[in-house]
Structure formats: structure tokens, C-alpha cells
């Protein structure tokens, strides 16, 4: 039975294994299996939501870089309390009951200034107070317009570090999503070929039952004419019994493999799946240098390492600035007025000028700030060393995977040739046995070699595609089409 027959047989999931469950049927190629896994599997659902979490985090960062408009309102506030007052007639302090109603609001526009780490703001306010008691009166206070700026002069600038880290984080999120999609392809390929091998084993077992039954019947006839001895006849009978046992085990393994693939694709567990093996792949020449360059450019782990180093540098900068004295400034200019009538609160406006300079100088902290700074520096060194080690590990993985892939291409050709040779050898040995020119041991050995060659062919195909998808995962590059997966990335409501 040659490789063409293998492909034909593997397309048929034995309906004998499912006589009572024919309610759902599906024919899958490897490409369709991967597409369905990337769309319907639970892994795909998880990875899509991981990407969306990173996407909205980046959107929040971008939104924070834009001007923000905030409305602050206190619609109603009522106070009734005792307040201490000085009675000049009696020359004593007394407590007097006071009631007050307050309402106010303000509108503010603010814009972060990343370069210096400060914030510009433009606002307007209006407040109203009404006092109740022996002398009831109203008062309005307005700030029609005020513009100002505030920032730390020597302190830590969080905005500057966000500009470095946040875009890198989002780029890493995108490439992690693509990396995970390729990982789904690997897993789907594993399940696909596990079912393909189970189907081949089942087909071989079915064929083996038929062959051993035929050989046993031939052996009985030849034993009658003393062409074979009793021991050989018992061996043929044992082979027939073992073949039936193997068929039962193969049927169980087939059901499990089909159930695993259906579960991974998030299908009904009773779905009957028929497979169509991929054709022999065309030869592709992938150089190690090209794969390494693509991995350094696209692999999300390299971006993650870069992010970790930036975050460690950020912590060093923060602890260094916090260990020194800090100065901050808040300056604003505006117009304001207070009056008993609302209309008067916006007349004859007066200038409002505020300039505030504050300084914080650590005098004695028993080395707390210095200790935090030294810890941050040491953590940066550890992070840089770990990053270098991780980069070497990834590069080694790329080199070994490319080597495996190139070897697998040659192994497929050898596996094809082995199937043809084993098939020819078995057929010849079988014919020689039927005419009495080959013994039972030679026939059994030939059959085992034929079946092993068929298994090796499926395994070679599986290893080829697993190696190919692993290279795609490590480099995020489609070598068949010659395009970068990252450049072709387009997220559309959960799909690519």
C-alpha cells in the first residue's frame, strides 16, 4: 500500500467506529483546521481578549495625551453649625448658630506637556453662597477665565517615560497576539496529525485483520498438505487474533483523537471528522541568518525584554530624583470678582495672580532614599543580564528550529521512497509466501516494515509542518509568501 493509498485511506474516518453517531460530519484540511482553531477555539478567544485589553490600555494612554475637559459641580450644600465669634461688647468669645447654603461649579481644560512633565490648564468658576439668620444675604464669586501651568522643576517626569514605554508595550501586545495565533497553528497541527495517525493506525488494523484472516485460511490449506508445520499454523492464527485486538485498540484511539480535535475546535463532541492530508510541501530554503534577523525584529520576547529594561531604567530615574530635593511651581493668571448679585459678579473684574514655588529637601531619612536608588540600579543590572541570556536562548531556538525544518524537507522525500520500497517488498514477500518460497517470519518482518514506513511518512509530514509553524511563530514571518505577519496585521472585530 503506497503513499497515495495512505492519503486516500486517511481521508476516511472509519464510519464503522461511529455507526450510531452520524448526525454531524466535517471534512478538514490542515489549512481549514488551523483557520477554525484561530477563530473558534477557546485559546483563540483568550488571546483575542488579551489583545483587546492591551489595545484599550494603549487607547487610554493616547487619550491622556489629548486635552481633557472636566466639569466639576456642587449643586447643593447646606451647613448648620456653631461658629466661634468675638463679642466686642462683652469682650468674650461666644458660639453663634450659623446656617449657610452653597452651590458652585467649574469647567476646566487641561493639557499634559510631556517634554517638561507639567500641565497647562484653563478654567472658569462660579460660586454662590446664601447665609440665613438675622442678616440674610447672598454672595456670588466668579472667575470668568484663568490660565495656568504647574509642574515639578527637578522631579521625576512620568510623562517622558510613558512616551517611551507605552508605544513599545502596544507593539509588543500586537506581536504577542500574532505569536499566539501561530502557537494555535502549532497546537491545531498536533491535534490534526494525531487524528491522522489514529486514522492510519485504524486503516492498517482493518487491513491487517483481512490479511491475517486470509493468510490463516491459506495456512490451513497448506497445513493439510503438509506444506507448513503446526507451529507456523499456530503463528498465523495468533497473528489473526492479535490483529483483531489491535483493531479494537485502534478504534478506541481513533475516537479519543477525534474527540480531542473536536474539543479543541470547540465543536460538538459527536462531530464526525474526515481528514485530507496536506500534499507534499514545496522545498523552501530558509537561511539561519535571515531567520535570526527576523526574530530580533519581530519576536515579542525581544520587545518584552526591551520594555523590562526601560522600566528598570525608569525606576532608577525615579528613585534618583526622589533622593534629591525637589521644587515645584504653580503659576496662573486670571480675572475674578465677588458681588451680592449675579450680574455684578461679572462686572469690574479684578486681576487674579497666583505664583507658588514649593521646595522639598530631605534632611535625615537614615539612608532610605539612597537605599531605594541602589536597589533600582542593581535591579537594572540584573534585568540587562537576564535579557542578554534570554536573547541567546531565543536565538538558539531559532537556529535549531531552522535546522530541523531543513532536515525535515529531506526526510519527507526519504519517507516517500521508504513507503514505496516497503510496499513493493511486502507484496513480493507475500506472493512468495503464498507459493511456499518464503517463511512466516519473513512475511511478518516485511509487513512490520511496511506499516512502519507508513507511520514514518505521517510523522515526517507532521514534523515538517510543526517546524514550519514554529519558525513562523519565532520570526512572525510568512516564508511561503515572503511577507511579515506584523506588517500584514489588521485586527477586525476579533479576526485577522
N, C-alpha and C positions, 0 to 999 in steps of 0.2 A: 504494500500500500504506500504510494508515493506522497510527496508533499501536497500535490493537488487534491488527492483524496482526503488528506488530513484537513485541508481547508474546507472541503465540501462537507466532511463529517462534523467539523466543529461549528458549522452554521446551523446544525440541528441540535437543539436541546432535546434530549430523548423525551418524547411525549409519553413514553412508557413510564417515566418517573412521575408523571402528573396526570393520570387518567381521570381524576376527579376534579381537577382544577384547570379548566381551560377557559376561565372567564376573562383573562387578560393576557394579551400577547404583545410582545415588543421585540423588534429586530434592531440590534445595536451594532454599529461600527465603533471602533476605538474613538474616532473623532466625535461621533454623536454622544458617546458615553461621557467624554470629557466636557462637552458643551452642556449636557444635562447636569453634570456634577457641579459645574461652575454656576449654574442657575438655580438648582433645586435642592442641593444638599444642605444639611444643617451647618456644615463648615462654611459653605458659601454665605449663608445667612449671617453667621457670626462675623465673618471677615468684612462683609458689606457694612454692618453696623459699627465695627471698629473703625472703618474708613470714615463713615459719616460723623462719628464722634470727633475724629481729628479734623475733619473738614469744618465742622461748626466751631471748633475751638479756634481755628485759623480765621474764620469769618469774624469771630468775636474780636480777635486781635486787630484785624483790619478796620473793623468798625470803631475800635477805640482810638484809632489814628485820625478819625474824622471829627469835625466839630460836633459837640453834643449840646442839645437844647433841653434844659430841665426847668420844670415848673414846680415851685415849692409853695404850698398853700397851708395856712392855718385858718380854716373857715370860721371857727368859733372857739373861744377860750374864755371861761368865766372864773373869776377869783373872788372868794370871800374869806378874809383873813384879818388878823390883828397885826398892826404895824406899830413900831415904837416911834413916838414923836416927842419933841421937846416942847413943854408948855412954858412959854416965857413969863407969863403972869405968875405962875406958881413956882417957877424955876425948878421944875422937875421933869423927868421923862415919864410919859404915860403911854399906855397902849390904846390905840383907837381902831375901831372897826372900819374896814375898808372893803368896798366891792368894786370890781373892775371887769369890763368886758374887752376882749382883744380879738382882732382879726387882721390877718396880713397875708401877703403873698409876694413872690418874686419870680422873675424869669431870668435864667442865666444861660449864656452861651459860653462854652469853654473849648479850648483847643490845646492839646498837648504839643509841646515843642521838643521833639525827640533829640535834637542836636545838643541842647543845653540841659534838658531834663526838667524844664519848667512848664508852667501852664499860663496861657493868656485867658482872660475871662472878660466878658461884657455882660452887665446885668442891670436890672431895674427892679425897684422895690416900692411897695406901698403898704403902710401900716395904719391901723385905726384903733384908737382906744376911747372908751367911754367910762367915765367914773360916776358912781352912784353915791349919793349921800346928801349932806347939807348943801354941798356945792357941786351939783351935777354939771359936767361939761364934756365935750367931745374934743378929740385932737387927732389930726392926720399928720403923718410923716411920709414924705416921698423922696425917693432917689430916682429921678427920671432916667438917668444914664450914669453908668460908672464903668470905667475900663481899667484893668489892672493886670499885673504879672507877678507870679510868685514862683520861687524855686530855691533849692539848696545851692549855695555857691560853691562849696567844696565837697559836697557829699556824694553819695552813690547815685549814679544815673541809671535807674532801672530801664528807662525808655531806650537808651542806647543798646543795652544788651538784648532787649526784646527784638529790636530790629535785626540783630544778628541771628538770634536763636529761632524765633517763631517761623520765618520762611523756611529755614532748614528743617524744622520739625514737620511742616506740612509736606515738604518734598519727600521726607522720609515716610510719612503716612501713605502718600500715593504709591511709592515704590514698595512699601510693605504690603499694600493691597495686591499689587501685581505679583509680588513674590508669593503671597498666599494663594493666589489663583493658580500659579504654576505648581504649587505644592498640592493643590486639589487635583491637578492633572496627573501628578505622580501617584497620588492615592487611588484615583479612579483607574489608572493604568494597572496598578497592582490588583485591584478587585476584578478588572476586566480579564486579565490573563489568569488569575486564579480560577475564574469560571471557565475560561477557555481550556485550561489544563484539566479541570474536572470533567469537562465535556469530552476531551480527547481520551481521558482515562476510562470514561464510561463507554465510549465507542469502541475502544480497544478491548474492554472487558466483554462487550457484546460480541465482537468479532472472535474473541478468544474462546468464548463458550461454543460458538458454532464450529470453530476449527477443532477444538479438543473433542467435541462430540463426534465429528467426522472421523478424526484420527483414531478415536477409540473404537468406532464401528469397523474401520479398516483393520485395526489391530486384531479385533475379534476374528475377522475372516482369515487374516494371515496366521493367527494362532491355531486355527482349525487345521491348517495345512502345515503346521509346524515351521512357519517362516520366521516367527519370533517366539521367544520363550515366555514363560509365565510371568517372570519378573518385569519384562518390558510391557506386557499387557497391563499389569497392575500399575505400572508407572503412568501409562496412558489414562487409565481410569482415575488415578489420583489427580492427574492434570485436569481432567474434566470436572471433578468435584471442586478442586481449588479454583477453577475458572468461575464456577457459579458463586462461590463465596466472595471472590474478588468483585464480581458484578454487583452483589448486594452492597458491599462496602463502597464501591464506586457510585452507586445510586445515592447512598447517604451523603457522600462527599459532594455530589452534584447539587443536591438540594441545599446543603449548607452554603456552598459557594454562590448559588443563585439568590438565596435569601440575603447573604451579605451584600451583594451588589445592589439588589433592590432596596435594601435598607439604607445604604449609603446615598443612593439617588433619591431617597425619600419617596419611594413608590410603594404601592400596595404590596404587602409581603407575599401575596399569591401570584404576583405577576410572572408569567412565563417569558423568559428572556432567551432570544436566539441571537447568537453572536456571528459576526462576519469578521474574520481576522483581517488585519491590515495587510496590504500587499508588501512585497519586498521593498524596503525603503531604498531610495537612490543614495548613492555614495555622496557624502559631504566631507569636505576637508576643513576641519576646524583647527586652527593653529593655537598653541598654548599661549603665545604672546597676545594674540587678538582676544582670547577669552579672558586673560588676566586684565588687560586694559579695559574691557567692557565691564568686568566685575568691579574694578575700582571706581568706575564712573557710575554704575547703575545699582550695585548691590546695596540694599537698605542698611545692612550692617555697618558698612563704611560710613554712611550718613549718621547712624546712631552713635558710632564712636566719635565722630566729629562733634556731634551735639553734646556728648558727655564731657569732652574736653572743654568746649565753650562754657558749659555750665559750671565746670570746676574753675575755670578762669574767672567767671562771673563771681563766684563765691570768694575767690581771692581778692578781687577788686572791692567787693562789698565789705569784707572784714578789714581790709587795709584802710578804706575810707572811714569806717566806723571807729577805727582805733585812733584816729586823729581828731582834732577839734573840727567842729562843723559850724558853718554860718549860713543863714537863710535870709532871704529878703522877700518882702511883700510890699509892692507899691501900687497905688491906684489913684485915679483922679476922676472926680465926678461932680454932680450937682445935686443939692438936696434942699429941702425946706420942710418946715413944720408949721401948721396952722389949725385953727379951730374949724375951718370949713374946707371941704374937699377941693373946691375951685381955687382957694387961696394956697393950697399945698403945692400948686404948680406955678405960682407967680413969684416974681422976685427971687429966683433961685440963687442959692449961695454955693460957692465952691466947696467941694469936699476933697481934701487931700490927705492921703494916708501913706506914710513910708515907715516900714517896720524892718529893723535889722536885728536879728537874734543870733547869738553865739552860744555854742555848747562846747565846753572844754573839759575833757575828762582829767581829773587831777589824781585821784587814787582809786584804782579798781583792782589792785593786787594781781595785775597781770592777766585779767580775764580777756581783755580785747587782744592783747598780744598773743595769748594762747590760741584764741579762735583764728587769728591770722596765720599762725604757724601750722595749725591743723589743716586749714584750707590749702596752704602751699604744699604740704605733704600729700594731701588727697589729690592735688593736681598731678604731682609726680607719679603717684600710683596709677591714676587714670591714664596718663600718657603711656606708661609702661604696659598696662593691660591692653590698651588699644593696639600697640605695636604687635603684641603677642597674638591678639585676635585677628589682626590683618594677615599675619603669617599663616594662621590656621585656615582662613578662608582661601588664601592663595594656594595652599597645599591641596585643599579640597578641589579647587578648580583644576589644578594640574592633573590630579589623579582621575577626576571625572572625565576630562577630555581624553586622557589616555585610555580609559575604559571604553569610551564611546568609539574611538578609532579602532580598538581591538574588536569590539562587538560587530562592527561592519564586516570584518574579515570572518568572524565566527559564523555569521549567518550564511555566508557562501559555503563554508565548510559543513555547516549543519544541513544545508540543502543537499550537498553532494553525499553526505553520510546517509541521509534518508533514501536516496536513490540506490546507493550501493547495498544498504541493508535490505531494502525491498527486493532487489534482484537476487541477493544471496539467499534470503529466506524462501523465495519462490523456487529457486533451483534446488535447495536442500529439501524442501517439501516434496518436490517431484521425485527426487532421488529416493526419499524415504518410501514413497508410495510404490516404487518399483523394487524396493528392497536393497538399494545400494547405499543407504545412509541409516545410521542407528538413531535411537530415540534421543540420546544425549546431544548429538549434532543438531537435530531438529530443535530441541529445546533451547540450545545455545543460540541458534540462528534467530529464533523467534524473539528471545530476550534482547538480542542486539537490534532487531528491527524496531521493537517497541521503545527501546532506549533512545534510538536515533530520532524517533518521532517526538519523544518528550524533549529531547535536546533542542529540536528545531523550535518548539514553542518557547522554551526557556530563552533561546538566543533572541527571538523576537521580543520577548518581554524585557530582557536586559538592555537591548538596543533602545527601546522606547523609554525605559526608565532613565537610562543615561542621558538621552536627548532632552527629556523634560527637566532633568536635574541641571544640565548645562543652561537651559533657558531660565531656570529659577535663579541660578547663581549669577547670571550675567544680565537677565532681563532683556535678552536679545533673541529675535527670531532669525536663526541662521538660514532657514529654508527660504524666507522671503527677503532676508538681508535688511531688516528694519529693527529699530529699537522699540521695545514694547512700551517704554516710558514715553517716547515721543508720540506714539500712536494712542496713548491713553486718552479715553474720553468716557467719563462716567455719566451714564444716562439712567437715572432713577434706579440704580442698583445693578445695571448691566454694563458690559463693555462694548 
